[in-house]
Amino acid sequence: MAIRNIVKIGDDVLRKVCRSQLNFDEKLHQTLDDMRDTMYKAEGVGLAAPQVGILRRYCIVDVGDGLIELINPVIEKQSGKQTGQEGCLSIPERSAEVTRPLKVTVRAQDRYGKTFTVEGEGLKARAFCHEIDHLDGILYIDKAE
Ligand code: NI
């Protein structure tokens, strides 16, 4: 396990559209483990692969109720609206108000390639949307009010 360097705003890697993750191998598992350690050390609630320089579609989220690994995630359903403060580990010491869905259902694969769905409401829905945006090169500041 290792702490990875978190890419900061201004780096082009944060603006790319990531490609699907096709291999559910040891290399993926190692990267996910490193991302977990990196996110917890930075006291973040989410981290996406491009933030550690990897242009693949996966991210992790933990809003305080356990770690969720999302490989090739897709927002299947969304409802409601919430407006609140949002920050990003790639944009240090800044935050802004962003409007997001109140509830989302995400379909993704786990680290072994098994498909599952997970629901999120409130902060968890916000984190899912924020991290999945990263996979398309979108940052919260693009949506900030
Ligand atoms: Ni972020």
Backbone and ligand atoms as CSV (ligand in chain L), in Angstrom:
chain,resi,resn,atom,element,x,y,z
A,1,MET,N,N,0.835,-1.204,0.000
A,1,MET,CA,C,0.000,0.000,0.000
A,1,MET,C,C,0.870,1.255,0.000
A,2,ALA,N,N,0.361,2.253,-0.616
A,2,ALA,CA,C,1.153,3.480,-0.718
A,2,ALA,C,C,0.218,4.670,-0.883
A,3,ILE,N,N,0.694,5.798,-0.423
A,3,ILE,CA,C,-0.034,7.043,-0.638
A,3,ILE,C,C,0.358,7.571,-2.014
A,4,ARG,N,N,-0.643,7.845,-2.832
A,4,ARG,CA,C,-0.367,8.389,-4.172
A,4,ARG,C,C,-0.443,9.918,-4.143
A,5,ASN,N,N,0.209,10.500,-5.103
A,5,ASN,CA,C,0.157,11.948,-5.266
A,5,ASN,C,C,-1.203,12.337,-5.876
A,6,ILE,N,N,-1.876,13.311,-5.289
A,6,ILE,CA,C,-3.163,13.764,-5.829
A,6,ILE,C,C,-2.918,14.895,-6.836
A,7,VAL,N,N,-3.382,14.664,-8.057
A,7,VAL,CA,C,-3.232,15.638,-9.141
A,7,VAL,C,C,-4.041,16.894,-8.802
A,8,LYS,N,N,-3.448,18.060,-9.024
A,8,LYS,CA,C,-4.117,19.319,-8.692
A,8,LYS,C,C,-4.620,20.040,-9.945
A,9,ILE,N,N,-5.582,20.913,-9.715
A,9,ILE,CA,C,-6.195,21.666,-10.809
A,9,ILE,C,C,-5.115,22.383,-11.634
A,10,GLY,N,N,-5.337,22.415,-12.943
A,10,GLY,CA,C,-4.338,22.961,-13.852
A,10,GLY,C,C,-3.683,21.852,-14.655
A,11,ASP,N,N,-3.721,20.630,-14.099
A,11,ASP,CA,C,-3.181,19.468,-14.810
A,11,ASP,C,C,-4.252,18.943,-15.775
A,12,ASP,N,N,-3.850,18.776,-17.033
A,12,ASP,CA,C,-4.770,18.314,-18.089
A,12,ASP,C,C,-5.461,16.986,-17.802
A,13,VAL,N,N,-4.808,16.163,-16.993
A,13,VAL,CA,C,-5.343,14.832,-16.728
A,13,VAL,C,C,-6.731,14.908,-16.086
A,14,LEU,N,N,-7.013,16.017,-15.398
A,14,LEU,CA,C,-8.324,16.188,-14.751
A,14,LEU,C,C,-9.417,16.557,-15.742
A,15,ARG,N,N,-9.030,16.857,-16.981
A,15,ARG,CA,C,-9.995,17.314,-17.985
A,15,ARG,C,C,-10.264,16.303,-19.093
A,16,LYS,N,N,-9.735,15.095,-18.923
A,16,LYS,CA,C,-9.909,14.067,-19.943
A,16,LYS,C,C,-11.131,13.207,-19.638
A,17,VAL,N,N,-11.714,12.650,-20.698
A,17,VAL,CA,C,-12.759,11.641,-20.534
A,17,VAL,C,C,-12.064,10.286,-20.369
A,18,CYS,N,N,-12.363,9.625,-19.262
A,18,CYS,CA,C,-11.692,8.355,-18.951
A,18,CYS,C,C,-12.310,7.202,-19.737
A,19,ARG,N,N,-11.494,6.175,-19.958
A,19,ARG,CA,C,-11.964,4.976,-20.650
A,19,ARG,C,C,-12.390,3.911,-19.649
A,20,SER,N,N,-13.234,2.995,-20.108
A,20,SER,CA,C,-13.718,1.922,-19.235
A,20,SER,C,C,-12.561,1.104,-18.666
A,21,GLN,N,N,-12.757,0.612,-17.445
A,21,GLN,CA,C,-11.807,-0.318,-16.833
A,21,GLN,C,C,-12.231,-1.726,-17.228
A,22,LEU,N,N,-11.355,-2.442,-17.902
A,22,LEU,CA,C,-11.726,-3.758,-18.435
A,22,LEU,C,C,-11.103,-4.914,-17.663
A,23,ASN,N,N,-10.036,-4.639,-16.939
A,23,ASN,CA,C,-9.331,-5.708,-16.214
A,23,ASN,C,C,-9.574,-5.585,-14.713
A,24,PHE,N,N,-10.044,-6.669,-14.123
A,24,PHE,CA,C,-10.333,-6.679,-12.688
A,24,PHE,C,C,-9.247,-7.504,-12.001
A,25,ASP,N,N,-8.038,-7.009,-12.148
A,25,ASP,CA,C,-6.864,-7.789,-11.767
A,25,ASP,C,C,-6.165,-7.187,-10.547
A,26,GLU,N,N,-5.040,-7.768,-10.216
A,26,GLU,CA,C,-4.272,-7.351,-9.041
A,26,GLU,C,C,-3.836,-5.885,-9.137
A,27,LYS,N,N,-3.558,-5.456,-10.360
A,27,LYS,CA,C,-3.118,-4.076,-10.554
A,27,LYS,C,C,-4.243,-3.091,-10.157
A,28,LEU,N,N,-5.473,-3.430,-10.560
A,28,LEU,CA,C,-6.629,-2.604,-10.166
A,28,LEU,C,C,-6.778,-2.614,-8.646
A,29,HIS,N,N,-6.693,-3.805,-8.057
A,29,HIS,CA,C,-6.895,-3.920,-6.605
A,29,HIS,C,C,-5.852,-3.105,-5.841
A,30,GLN,N,N,-4.613,-3.158,-6.316
A,30,GLN,CA,C,-3.526,-2.399,-5.680
A,30,GLN,C,C,-3.805,-0.900,-5.771
A,31,THR,N,N,-4.250,-0.469,-6.955
A,31,THR,CA,C,-4.538,0.957,-7.141
A,31,THR,C,C,-5.698,1.388,-6.245
A,32,LEU,N,N,-6.740,0.575,-6.160
A,32,LEU,CA,C,-7.878,0.899,-5.292
A,32,LEU,C,C,-7.441,0.980,-3.832
A,33,ASP,N,N,-6.581,0.063,-3.409
A,33,ASP,CA,C,-6.084,0.087,-2.028
A,33,ASP,C,C,-5.286,1.369,-1.768
A,34,ASP,N,N,-4.463,1.736,-2.738
A,34,ASP,CA,C,-3.678,2.967,-2.607
A,34,ASP,C,C,-4.592,4.200,-2.588
A,35,MET,N,N,-5.620,4.182,-3.435
A,35,MET,CA,C,-6.560,5.311,-3.469
A,35,MET,C,C,-7.277,5.454,-2.133
A,36,ARG,N,N,-7.662,4.322,-1.539
A,36,ARG,CA,C,-8.319,4.341,-0.222
A,36,ARG,C,C,-7.404,5.003,0.812
A,37,ASP,N,N,-6.142,4.560,0.862
A,37,ASP,CA,C,-5.201,5.119,1.835
A,37,ASP,C,C,-4.976,6.609,1.579
A,38,THR,N,N,-4.904,6.952,0.307
A,38,THR,CA,C,-4.664,8.350,-0.083
A,38,THR,C,C,-5.849,9.228,0.308
A,39,MET,N,N,-7.066,8.722,0.052
A,39,MET,CA,C,-8.273,9.494,0.382
A,39,MET,C,C,-8.406,9.677,1.896
A,40,TYR,N,N,-8.181,8.611,2.667
A,40,TYR,CA,C,-8.324,8.717,4.118
A,40,TYR,C,C,-7.270,9.660,4.702
A,41,LYS,N,N,-6.048,9.579,4.182
A,41,LYS,CA,C,-4.985,10.461,4.687
A,41,LYS,C,C,-5.329,11.927,4.417
A,42,ALA,N,N,-5.941,12.179,3.243
A,42,ALA,CA,C,-6.296,13.550,2.871
A,42,ALA,C,C,-7.632,13.986,3.497
A,43,GLU,N,N,-8.280,13.054,4.206
A,43,GLU,CA,C,-9.580,13.303,4.843
A,43,GLU,C,C,-10.636,13.736,3.838
A,44,GLY,N,N,-10.635,13.072,2.685
A,44,GLY,CA,C,-11.661,13.313,1.675
A,44,GLY,C,C,-12.780,12.295,1.795
A,45,VAL,N,N,-13.886,12.548,1.098
A,45,VAL,CA,C,-15.003,11.602,1.092
A,45,VAL,C,C,-15.139,10.898,-0.260
A,46,GLY,N,N,-14.234,11.229,-1.180
A,46,GLY,CA,C,-14.253,10.567,-2.482
A,46,GLY,C,C,-12.962,10.826,-3.221
A,47,LEU,N,N,-12.628,9.904,-4.124
A,47,LEU,CA,C,-11.429,10.077,-4.946
A,47,LEU,C,C,-11.651,9.296,-6.238
A,48,ALA,N,N,-11.316,9.920,-7.354
A,48,ALA,CA,C,-11.506,9.285,-8.664
A,48,ALA,C,C,-10.142,8.987,-9.292
A,49,ALA,N,N,-10.099,7.936,-10.110
A,49,ALA,CA,C,-8.831,7.483,-10.700
A,49,ALA,C,C,-8.034,8.606,-11.381
A,50,PRO,N,N,-8.671,9.497,-12.152
A,50,PRO,CA,C,-7.879,10.553,-12.787
A,50,PRO,C,C,-7.163,11.450,-11.774
A,51,GLN,N,N,-7.678,11.499,-10.548
A,51,GLN,CA,C,-7.016,12.313,-9.513
A,51,GLN,C,C,-5.692,11.709,-9.049
A,52,VAL,N,N,-5.465,10.437,-9.393
A,52,VAL,CA,C,-4.140,9.854,-9.147
A,52,VAL,C,C,-3.462,9.542,-10.486
A,53,GLY,N,N,-3.920,10.225,-11.541
A,53,GLY,CA,C,-3.240,10.171,-12.827
A,53,GLY,C,C,-3.612,9.004,-13.722
A,54,ILE,N,N,-4.738,8.331,-13.401
A,54,ILE,CA,C,-5.145,7.151,-14.169
A,54,ILE,C,C,-6.445,7.468,-14.914
A,55,LEU,N,N,-6.398,7.388,-16.236
A,55,LEU,CA,C,-7.560,7.788,-17.044
A,55,LEU,C,C,-8.489,6.611,-17.299
A,56,ARG,N,N,-8.984,6.041,-16.206
A,56,ARG,CA,C,-9.919,4.922,-16.257
A,56,ARG,C,C,-11.134,5.234,-15.395
A,57,ARG,N,N,-12.265,4.546,-15.733
A,57,ARG,CA,C,-13.532,4.892,-15.091
A,57,ARG,C,C,-13.732,4.141,-13.777
A,58,TYR,N,N,-13.112,4.640,-12.735
A,58,TYR,CA,C,-13.427,4.140,-11.398
A,58,TYR,C,C,-13.123,5.180,-10.336
A,59,CYS,N,N,-13.807,5.006,-9.207
A,59,CYS,CA,C,-13.681,5.962,-8.115
A,59,CYS,C,C,-14.072,5.282,-6.814
A,60,ILE,N,N,-13.751,5.943,-5.714
A,60,ILE,CA,C,-14.143,5.438,-4.396
A,60,ILE,C,C,-14.855,6.552,-3.632
A,61,VAL,N,N,-15.742,6.130,-2.726
A,61,VAL,CA,C,-16.507,7.080,-1.908
A,61,VAL,C,C,-16.620,6.504,-0.498
A,62,ASP,N,N,-16.448,7.359,0.499
A,62,ASP,CA,C,-16.784,6.986,1.872
A,62,ASP,C,C,-17.240,8.249,2.595
A,63,VAL,N,N,-18.543,8.333,2.818
A,63,VAL,CA,C,-19.072,9.522,3.507
A,63,VAL,C,C,-19.221,9.259,5.005
A,64,GLY,N,N,-18.578,8.189,5.471
A,64,GLY,CA,C,-18.600,7.915,6.906
A,64,GLY,C,C,-19.295,6.621,7.271
A,65,ASP,N,N,-19.881,5.951,6.258
A,65,ASP,CA,C,-20.588,4.693,6.548
A,65,ASP,C,C,-19.987,3.513,5.787
A,66,GLY,N,N,-18.710,3.654,5.429
A,66,GLY,CA,C,-18.026,2.534,4.781
A,66,GLY,C,C,-17.594,2.869,3.369
A,67,LEU,N,N,-16.556,2.181,2.936
A,67,LEU,CA,C,-15.956,2.431,1.628
A,67,LEU,C,C,-16.774,1.766,0.522
A,68,ILE,N,N,-17.015,2.521,-0.540
A,68,ILE,CA,C,-17.676,1.972,-1.726
A,68,ILE,C,C,-16.745,2.164,-2.917
A,69,GLU,N,N,-16.464,1.081,-3.609
A,69,GLU,CA,C,-15.642,1.133,-4.821
A,69,GLU,C,C,-16.568,1.008,-6.022
A,70,LEU,N,N,-16.472,1.958,-6.934
A,70,LEU,CA,C,-17.350,1.993,-8.107
A,70,LEU,C,C,-16.487,1.892,-9.359
A,71,ILE,N,N,-16.609,0.755,-10.060
A,71,ILE,CA,C,-15.873,0.568,-11.303
A,71,ILE,C,C,-16.873,0.714,-12.449
A,72,ASN,N,N,-16.558,1.533,-13.421
A,72,ASN,CA,C,-17.445,1.827,-14.560
A,72,ASN,C,C,-18.844,2.253,-14.102
A,73,PRO,N,N,-18.922,3.197,-13.166
A,73,PRO,CA,C,-20.232,3.584,-12.620
A,73,PRO,C,C,-21.077,4.399,-13.602
A,74,VAL,N,N,-22.397,4.190,-13.500
A,74,VAL,CA,C,-23.365,4.934,-14.304
A,74,VAL,C,C,-24.505,5.345,-13.369
A,75,ILE,N,N,-24.926,6.603,-13.466
A,75,ILE,CA,C,-26.093,7.029,-12.685
A,75,ILE,C,C,-27.339,6.579,-13.432
A,76,GLU,N,N,-28.050,5.656,-12.812
A,76,GLU,CA,C,-29.218,5.050,-13.458
A,76,GLU,C,C,-30.483,5.851,-13.229
A,77,LYS,N,N,-30.588,6.377,-12.010
A,77,LYS,CA,C,-31.789,7.137,-11.636
A,77,LYS,C,C,-31.372,8.296,-10.762
A,78,GLN,N,N,-32.099,9.388,-10.882
A,78,GLN,CA,C,-31.862,10.499,-9.968
A,78,GLN,C,C,-33.165,11.213,-9.710
A,79,SER,N,N,-33.271,11.804,-8.514
A,79,SER,CA,C,-34.476,12.562,-8.186
A,79,SER,C,C,-34.166,13.649,-7.173
A,80,GLY,N,N,-35.011,14.665,-7.177
A,80,GLY,CA,C,-34.881,15.761,-6.220
A,80,GLY,C,C,-33.689,16.652,-6.515
A,81,LYS,N,N,-33.468,17.586,-5.629
A,81,LYS,CA,C,-32.392,18.559,-5.778
A,81,LYS,C,C,-31.886,18.935,-4.410
A,82,GLN,N,N,-30.590,19.190,-4.321
A,82,GLN,CA,C,-29.999,19.723,-3.086
A,82,GLN,C,C,-28.931,20.733,-3.499
A,83,THR,N,N,-28.814,21.785,-2.706
A,83,THR,CA,C,-27.760,22.767,-2.943
A,83,THR,C,C,-26.917,22.854,-1.684
A,84,GLY,N,N,-25.613,22.713,-1.843
A,84,GLY,CA,C,-24.744,22.761,-0.670
A,84,GLY,C,C,-23.291,22.936,-1.045
A,85,GLN,N,N,-22.463,23.102,-0.019
A,85,GLN,CA,C,-21.032,23.317,-0.208
A,85,GLN,C,C,-20.352,22.052,-0.703
A,86,GLU,N,N,-19.434,22.246,-1.631
A,86,GLU,CA,C,-18.693,21.119,-2.164
A,86,GLU,C,C,-17.229,21.522,-2.321
A,87,GLY,N,N,-16.351,20.568,-2.081
A,87,GLY,CA,C,-14.922,20.788,-2.292
A,87,GLY,C,C,-14.349,19.609,-3.049
A,88,CYS,N,N,-13.041,19.652,-3.285
A,88,CYS,CA,C,-12.396,18.600,-4.067
A,88,CYS,C,C,-10.928,18.526,-3.663
A,89,LEU,N,N,-10.410,17.331,-3.496
A,89,LEU,CA,C,-9.007,17.173,-3.091
A,89,LEU,C,C,-8.041,17.707,-4.150
A,90,SER,N,N,-8.521,17.851,-5.384
A,90,SER,CA,C,-7.678,18.391,-6.459
A,90,SER,C,C,-7.714,19.924,-6.511
A,91,ILE,N,N,-8.600,20.528,-5.699
A,91,ILE,CA,C,-8.720,21.993,-5.665
A,91,ILE,C,C,-8.640,22.407,-4.198
A,92,PRO,N,N,-7.426,22.435,-3.650
A,92,PRO,CA,C,-7.261,22.611,-2.200
A,92,PRO,C,C,-7.802,23.943,-1.679
A,93,GLU,N,N,-8.306,23.873,-0.454
A,93,GLU,CA,C,-8.709,25.064,0.293
A,93,GLU,C,C,-9.737,25.941,-0.410
A,94,ARG,N,N,-10.591,25.284,-1.192
A,94,ARG,CA,C,-11.686,26.035,-1.811
A,94,ARG,C,C,-12.955,25.219,-1.693
A,95,SER,N,N,-14.091,25.929,-1.692
A,95,SER,CA,C,-15.375,25.251,-1.776
A,95,SER,C,C,-16.378,26.216,-2.377
A,96,ALA,N,N,-17.474,25.660,-2.873
A,96,ALA,CA,C,-18.509,26.491,-3.468
A,96,ALA,C,C,-19.830,25.735,-3.426
A,97,GLU,N,N,-20.914,26.469,-3.633
A,97,GLU,CA,C,-22.241,25.851,-3.633
A,97,GLU,C,C,-22.512,25.207,-4.983
A,98,VAL,N,N,-22.969,23.970,-4.928
A,98,VAL,CA,C,-23.306,23.233,-6.144
A,98,VAL,C,C,-24.661,22.563,-5.935
A,99,THR,N,N,-25.498,22.614,-6.956
A,99,THR,CA,C,-26.783,21.924,-6.913
A,99,THR,C,C,-26.624,20.543,-7.548
A,100,ARG,N,N,-27.088,19.547,-6.814
A,100,ARG,CA,C,-26.987,18.138,-7.245
A,100,ARG,C,C,-28.327,17.456,-7.022
A,101,PRO,N,N,-28.513,16.270,-7.595
A,101,PRO,CA,C,-29.717,15.496,-7.250
A,101,PRO,C,C,-29.695,15.132,-5.763
A,102,LEU,N,N,-30.868,15.019,-5.170
A,102,LEU,CA,C,-30.963,14.633,-3.755
A,102,LEU,C,C,-30.727,13.136,-3.580
A,103,LYS,N,N,-31.223,12.361,-4.559
A,103,LYS,CA,C,-31.082,10.903,-4.498
A,103,LYS,C,C,-30.612,10.387,-5.848
A,104,VAL,N,N,-29.708,9.427,-5.818
A,104,VAL,CA,C,-29.298,8.770,-7.060
A,104,VAL,C,C,-29.198,7.262,-6.845
A,105,THR,N,N,-29.391,6.545,-7.930
A,105,THR,CA,C,-29.081,5.121,-7.960
A,105,THR,C,C,-27.963,4.925,-8.964
A,106,VAL,N,N,-26.882,4.307,-8.498
A,106,VAL,CA,C,-25.709,4.093,-9.345
A,106,VAL,C,C,-25.559,2.597,-9.620
A,107,ARG,N,N,-25.332,2.279,-10.880
A,107,ARG,CA,C,-24.983,0.902,-11.248
A,107,ARG,C,C,-23.490,0.887,-11.545
A,108,ALA,N,N,-22.792,-0.091,-10.996
A,108,ALA,CA,C,-21.337,-0.162,-11.175
A,108,ALA,C,C,-20.898,-1.611,-11.053
A,109,GLN,N,N,-19.597,-1.820,-11.236
A,109,GLN,CA,C,-19.009,-3.126,-10.964
A,109,GLN,C,C,-18.123,-3.000,-9.733
A,110,ASP,N,N,-17.971,-4.116,-9.016
A,110,ASP,CA,C,-17.039,-4.118,-7.895
A,110,ASP,C,C,-15.645,-4.495,-8.412
A,111,ARG,N,N,-14.684,-4.615,-7.514
A,111,ARG,CA,C,-13.300,-4.845,-7.944
A,111,ARG,C,C,-13.084,-6.201,-8.610
A,112,TYR,N,N,-14.087,-7.080,-8.512
A,112,TYR,CA,C,-13.995,-8.388,-9.160
A,112,TYR,C,C,-14.799,-8.446,-10.454
A,113,GLY,N,N,-15.462,-7.322,-10.791
A,113,GLY,CA,C,-16.214,-7.260,-12.036
A,113,GLY,C,C,-17.693,-7.555,-11.890
A,114,LYS,N,N,-18.144,-7.807,-10.650
A,114,LYS,CA,C,-19.543,-8.126,-10.408
A,114,LYS,C,C,-20.372,-6.838,-10.395
A,115,THR,N,N,-21.482,-6.846,-11.146
A,115,THR,CA,C,-22.346,-5.674,-11.235
A,115,THR,C,C,-23.232,-5.563,-9.995
A,116,PHE,N,N,-23.404,-4.341,-9.503
A,116,PHE,CA,C,-24.298,-4.092,-8.370
A,116,PHE,C,C,-24.909,-2.703,-8.524
A,117,THR,N,N,-25.943,-2.431,-7.751
A,117,THR,CA,C,-26.475,-1.070,-7.707
A,117,THR,C,C,-26.427,-0.588,-6.264
A,118,VAL,N,N,-26.242,0.712,-6.114
A,118,VAL,CA,C,-26.192,1.308,-4.788
A,118,VAL,C,C,-26.954,2.633,-4.833
A,119,GLU,N,N,-27.701,2.896,-3.763
A,119,GLU,CA,C,-28.437,4.151,-3.682
A,119,GLU,C,C,-27.719,5.112,-2.753
A,120,GLY,N,N,-27.826,6.361,-3.073
A,120,GLY,CA,C,-27.257,7.374,-2.191
A,120,GLY,C,C,-28.214,8.532,-2.075
A,121,GLU,N,N,-28.235,9.115,-0.869
A,121,GLU,CA,C,-29.087,10.270,-0.631
A,121,GLU,C,C,-28.246,11.315,0.100
A,122,GLY,N,N,-28.548,12.584,-0.116
A,122,GLY,CA,C,-27.827,13.645,0.593
A,122,GLY,C,C,-26.361,13.666,0.206
A,123,LEU,N,N,-25.488,13.662,1.215
A,123,LEU,CA,C,-24.041,13.761,0.968
A,123,LEU,C,C,-23.538,12.620,0.086
A,124,LYS,N,N,-24.093,11.418,0.284
A,124,LYS,CA,C,-23.629,10.282,-0.517
A,124,LYS,C,C,-23.991,10.476,-1.991
A,125,ALA,N,N,-25.180,10.969,-2.262
A,125,ALA,CA,C,-25.582,11.255,-3.645
A,125,ALA,C,C,-24.671,12.321,-4.246
A,126,ARG,N,N,-24.368,13.339,-3.462
A,126,ARG,CA,C,-23.472,14.413,-3.910
A,126,ARG,C,C,-22.086,13.842,-4.248
A,127,ALA,N,N,-21.574,12.991,-3.374
A,127,ALA,CA,C,-20.246,12.402,-3.591
A,127,ALA,C,C,-20.241,11.516,-4.839
A,128,PHE,N,N,-21.271,10.710,-5.020
A,128,PHE,CA,C,-21.348,9.865,-6.225
A,128,PHE,C,C,-21.309,10.747,-7.483
A,129,CYS,N,N,-22.124,11.781,-7.509
A,129,CYS,CA,C,-22.199,12.652,-8.694
A,129,CYS,C,C,-20.852,13.345,-8.941
A,130,HIS,N,N,-20.243,13.849,-7.879
A,130,HIS,CA,C,-18.962,14.552,-7.978
A,130,HIS,C,C,-17.880,13.627,-8.545
A,131,GLU,N,N,-17.796,12.407,-8.008
A,131,GLU,CA,C,-16.735,11.483,-8.444
A,131,GLU,C,C,-16.980,10.994,-9.865
A,132,ILE,N,N,-18.222,10.722,-10.204
A,132,ILE,CA,C,-18.527,10.251,-11.561
A,132,ILE,C,C,-18.265,11.369,-12.573
A,133,ASP,N,N,-18.522,12.614,-12.198
A,133,ASP,CA,C,-18.162,13.756,-13.058
A,133,ASP,C,C,-16.665,13.762,-13.376
A,134,HIS,N,N,-15.837,13.430,-12.364
A,134,HIS,CA,C,-14.384,13.395,-12.591
A,134,HIS,C,C,-14.026,12.475,-13.761
A,135,LEU,N,N,-14.799,11.401,-13.934
A,135,LEU,CA,C,-14.478,10.409,-14.972
A,135,LEU,C,C,-14.748,10.965,-16.370
A,136,ASP,N,N,-15.494,12.073,-16.416
A,136,ASP,CA,C,-15.751,12.756,-17.693
A,136,ASP,C,C,-15.015,14.089,-17.779
A,137,GLY,N,N,-14.045,14.290,-16.911
A,137,GLY,CA,C,-13.248,15.513,-16.943
A,137,GLY,C,C,-13.977,16.743,-16.439
A,138,ILE,N,N,-15.046,16.509,-15.667
A,138,ILE,CA,C,-15.857,17.617,-15.149
A,138,ILE,C,C,-15.506,17.867,-13.681
A,139,LEU,N,N,-15.271,19.120,-13.332
A,139,LEU,CA,C,-14.976,19.496,-11.946
A,139,LEU,C,C,-16.160,20.265,-11.364
A,140,TYR,N,N,-16.285,20.238,-10.042
A,140,TYR,CA,C,-17.455,20.873,-9.413
A,140,TYR,C,C,-17.514,22.377,-9.718
A,141,ILE,N,N,-16.323,22.993,-9.921
A,141,ILE,CA,C,-16.307,24.441,-10.192
A,141,ILE,C,C,-17.022,24.768,-11.510
A,142,ASP,N,N,-17.148,23.781,-12.401
A,142,ASP,CA,C,-17.886,23.973,-13.653
A,142,ASP,C,C,-19.382,24.152,-13.380
A,143,LYS,N,N,-19.824,23.635,-12.231
A,143,LYS,CA,C,-21.256,23.622,-11.909
A,143,LYS,C,C,-21.574,24.552,-10.746
A,144,ALA,N,N,-20.548,25.184,-10.181
A,144,ALA,CA,C,-20.742,26.019,-8.992
A,144,ALA,C,C,-21.534,27.268,-9.339
A,145,GLU,N,N,-22.279,27.739,-8.341
A,145,GLU,CA,C,-23.125,28.914,-8.557
A,145,GLU,C,C,-22.379,30.210,-8.239
L,1,NI,NI,NI,-13.130,15.967,-6.666
